[in-house]
Every structure is written in structure tokens, then in C-alpha cells.
Amino acid sequence: MDPIYTKRFQEFGQAYEDFEADDVAALIIRTGERLEALCLNPEAVKKAMICLHGALGLSDRASDRMPEVSWKTLWEETTPIELLDLPLSQKLTSLNAYAFFGLSPIDGGPCTLADIKNLIEAVSTAVTPSKPEGTETAEIDRTLLAAKARFGLDEGTGLLPDELAALVRLGQKSMRNALTPSSGSGLEVKDGRITAASALTWLNARGDFKSSIWHQSSADVFSSSNNEPALEGELLWVPFASDQTEFDPAKCQRNGKYTLGPKGSETTFTDYRQALDALARMKPTAYWRRPNSAGNWGIVTAAGFRPRSAQELGLAATQGATR
């Protein structure tokens, strides 16, 4: 895997904090409210919304208060981390990685412009028609606009002013000022779209724009090297998933913590070795959270354990460890 792509991917994992998933939950809640208005049967809608919550694999943290708690409370109390597991949230996180970091939004395998276009259209179709009036989805809107901006640059067809504004997280007023001839920005507008060439020149001059490198991705972003080094010094037994991705000390750490356990029963550790010990003791199998090649965090289960040296994991050997 290209080291530049790997480094960029790690940067995305550390910087991502938009949480479009919160907007997805807001859309679901507003849809439930509309169902109540349409059906005139709050109890039936409550059953449906609670059933949907469970069918999507979200943990029921308010189960001890049922039936007193409302379905809306159930959805509102669902943690942001869990909401990231919703299918639409996963796609939006992938588009965020593409829009702002130039990474591939496709999980595994080669990625083409046609794939990216189809994903943008699929997410737009899922969000726009179902958006109840008055629902705030600022995170989703910005990510979609930014993804369309990146696509317009990659395809060379240009982009709309609000798309470019979203890509650089700039206000509409500031964007309009940048488009005035007197601004000296060099941005050129043709047939209502900012030309891709002038937009790229302007973006690169800002110094914070990340060029598109999605074409450098492949399915083995997280796979270990086929050329296994000799194992010396301290040995650790590391779990791996069915896709051969391992419980890696750097890639599986989020906000300084490792999250282990099945959905609804998660525990966190700050020390990698303690997390490994907990995984080894977990029955009937080990569970942990890790990002896939598109940057989406999800739970995986262990397919087995393999030996790794502390050195190849980037860990300092514990004093006296000679296993």
C-alpha cells in the first residue's frame, strides 16, 4: 500500500469529527413524527420505531425503562458511535473521507469515477426526498456538497460556488467575495460553474487542500505484509478478523482508546496490552472496533490469533519480556 495513502488515511481517522450520523438520526426521528401525524395511532408508531431501532442492530440502552420511555427518547439516547454503524452514516463517512481528504469512498477493490458518482447519487437520493420540512442536516448537506465539489475537480467538469464553499468550509458571503473580479482570486466562472483548473489553482494556493489520491487505494489498506519478518523479543498474540485485518495498536485506537466487546456491551482501554488481554479472555469470541478501508468504524469479530513481535507492532518491549 502506498505510504502516502496510508498516512493520509490515518490523518482522516484522527481529524474526523463531523458526525453526519447525528443528522441521519434526526431524519429518522422527524420521519417517525410524520408517521404519527399520518397514522393518528401513536402506539402503533411507537412499536414500529422501536422495532426499527432493534432491526438496525442498535443497542437498547433504555430497555429498563420500557414501556415508559418514548420511541423518540430511545433514538435520541442512541450514542453517536452506534449511529455511525447505520448504513447511510457509513456511506456519508466514506464521502467525507473522499471530499475532504481525497481518499477512496469505496470499501475494498479498485475505485473509479463512475463508482464515486453512483455513491454520491445514491446518498443524495436517500437523503433529499425523505428530508422532512424543517429538519436541520447541516453536516450531511456540507459533506454532500463537498463530495460533489471534489468530483467536479476530479472529473474536470467544474463545480458550483456553494460546492466549493463547502469543500473549504467557507461561508457563502466569503465565497461570493472570492468570486468578484476585484478579489484577485483567479477563480473563473463559465456557464455558472467555476472551472476545475481555476478552482484547483485557488485551492492549492490556500495551502490546506489535500489532492485526490483515491486511485491509489486497494483492498489491503489494513492487511499486513506478506513478507513476515522473523519474530524476536517479546511476542504478543494479536486477533485478526475474517478479512485478515488485525487489532492494530495504531489503527484501532480512537481518541486514545480501544473499544472492545459486542454491540451494547462495549468496554474501553487506553493500554494496548491490557486490551489484548481482554480480547484473549473474551467469550465466545473477541470483538473490537476498527475502521475499514473507507474510514468507517465498525465492530469485527476474531477469526483467530497470530503472533506478532512488539517491535513490528511499534510497541516498546516490556521490561524482562522474552516470550
Secondary structure, DSSP 8 states (H G I E B T S, - for coil): --HHHHHHHHHHHHH----HHHHHHHHHHHHHHHHHHHH--HHHHHHHHHHHHHHTT---TTGGGTTTS-HHHHHHTS-HHHHTTSHHHHHHHHHHHHHHH----SSSS---HHHHHHHHHHHHHHHSTT--TT---HHHHHHHHHHHHHHHHHHTS-B-HHHHHHHTT--HHHHHHHHSGGG-----EETTEE-HHHHHHHHHHHS------GGG--TTSS---SS-----SSEEEEEE-TTS-B--TTTT-BTTBEEESSTTS-EEESSHHHHHHHHHH-SS--EEEEE-TTS-EEEEE-SEEEEEETTTTT----TT---
